[in-house]
Amino acid sequence: MPEDVHPQIQTVLDTMAALNLPKFQAGSPSDARALMEGMADARRESLPPPHVAEVTNTTTGPGFGHGHGGDCGNRNRGRF
């Protein structure tokens, strides 16, 4: 194991070893993704949902990322 592993990553690796989880490099990329999703699901189950103090709508109206009339693709053509 390299000596310059970040302490938080080392904690993850130690926890995975203690739980006898497979190493990321032991399987396919799909296996690694599934392992990460499983770990994320377990973490979400053990933590309370985040507190959201306020939600602010920052859109500026029609034409800013909203499709009106299906012409969004043509609106700025030739202007940039």
C-alpha positions as CSV (number, residue, x, y, z in Angstrom):
1,M,0.0,0.0,0.0
2,P,1.4,3.4,-0.9
3,E,2.3,5.6,2.0
4,D,0.8,8.8,0.5
5,V,-2.8,7.6,0.5
6,H,-5.2,10.3,1.8
7,P,-6.5,9.5,5.3
8,Q,-10.1,9.5,4.2
9,I,-9.4,7.1,1.3
10,Q,-7.4,4.9,3.7
11,T,-10.4,4.7,6.0
12,V,-12.5,3.5,3.0
13,L,-10.0,0.9,2.1
14,D,-9.6,-0.3,5.7
15,T,-13.4,-0.5,6.0
16,M,-13.7,-2.5,2.8
17,A,-11.0,-4.9,4.0
18,A,-12.7,-5.3,7.4
19,L,-16.0,-6.1,5.6
20,N,-14.2,-8.5,3.2
21,L,-15.5,-6.5,0.2
22,P,-13.8,-7.1,-3.1
23,K,-11.2,-4.7,-4.3
24,F,-12.3,-2.3,-7.0
25,Q,-9.6,-3.6,-9.4
26,A,-10.6,-7.2,-8.9
27,G,-13.6,-7.1,-11.2
28,S,-15.0,-5.3,-14.2
29,P,-15.8,-1.6,-14.4
30,S,-19.5,-2.6,-14.0
31,D,-18.6,-4.5,-10.9
32,A,-16.8,-1.5,-9.4
33,R,-19.8,0.8,-10.2
34,A,-22.1,-1.7,-8.6
35,L,-19.9,-1.8,-5.5
36,M,-19.8,2.0,-5.3
37,E,-23.6,2.2,-5.7
38,G,-24.0,-0.3,-2.9
39,M,-21.7,1.6,-0.6
40,A,-23.5,4.9,-1.4
41,D,-26.9,3.3,-0.7
42,A,-25.6,2.0,2.7
43,R,-24.3,5.4,3.5
44,R,-27.6,7.1,2.5
45,E,-29.5,4.7,4.8
46,S,-27.3,5.5,7.8
47,L,-27.4,9.3,7.5
48,P,-30.3,11.6,8.0
49,P,-31.5,13.5,4.9
50,P,-29.8,16.9,4.4
51,H,-31.5,20.0,5.7
52,V,-32.5,22.4,2.9
53,A,-33.0,25.9,4.3
54,E,-34.2,27.5,1.2
55,V,-34.9,26.8,-2.5
56,T,-34.5,29.7,-4.9
57,N,-35.5,29.7,-8.5
58,T,-32.6,31.3,-10.4
59,T,-34.0,31.0,-13.9
60,T,-34.4,34.2,-15.8
61,G,-37.4,33.3,-17.9
62,P,-38.1,31.9,-21.3
63,G,-35.1,31.2,-23.5
64,F,-32.7,30.3,-20.8
65,G,-32.6,26.5,-21.0
66,H,-36.3,26.1,-21.5
67,G,-37.8,24.7,-24.7
68,H,-40.6,26.9,-25.9
69,G,-42.2,26.1,-29.2
70,G,-39.4,23.7,-30.1
71,D,-37.2,26.5,-31.5
72,C,-34.4,26.5,-28.9
73,G,-32.0,24.8,-31.3
74,N,-32.5,27.6,-33.9
75,R,-32.7,30.6,-31.6
76,N,-29.0,31.4,-31.3
77,R,-27.8,30.0,-34.6
78,G,-25.4,32.3,-36.3
79,R,-25.1,34.7,-33.4
80,F,-21.9,33.3,-31.9
